[in-house]
Amino acid sequence: MNRYCLALDLVNDDALIAEYEAHHRAVWPEIRASIKDAGITHMEIYRFGNRLMMIMETTGGFSFAAKASSDAANEKVQQWEQLMWKYQQAIPGAKPGEKWVLMERIFEL
């Protein structure tokens, strides 16, 4: 098992943040399936203000590149991602068009 932490910012608007959270209380079944099919066994998203942190646990064979390729070919995932851009904004330091940014672990106990 591997664990990854990623960060993303939301548009700093209370109404939009509430909508974003509502979408995540009712994630489309196709999105859940695409996550599991990619080898992600557990996922959590936390929020502080407009900053999000995602924790993912994956199988040993998980690949970000394979997930991206699969997502690009999945019409429902593309619809979800387009919808989410209404609420999301790149975190400072992200590459153009990049959403979730992989965080570097700096401490472990």
Order of alpha helices (4+ residues) and beta strands (2+ residues): beta-alpha-alpha-beta-beta-alpha-alpha-beta-beta
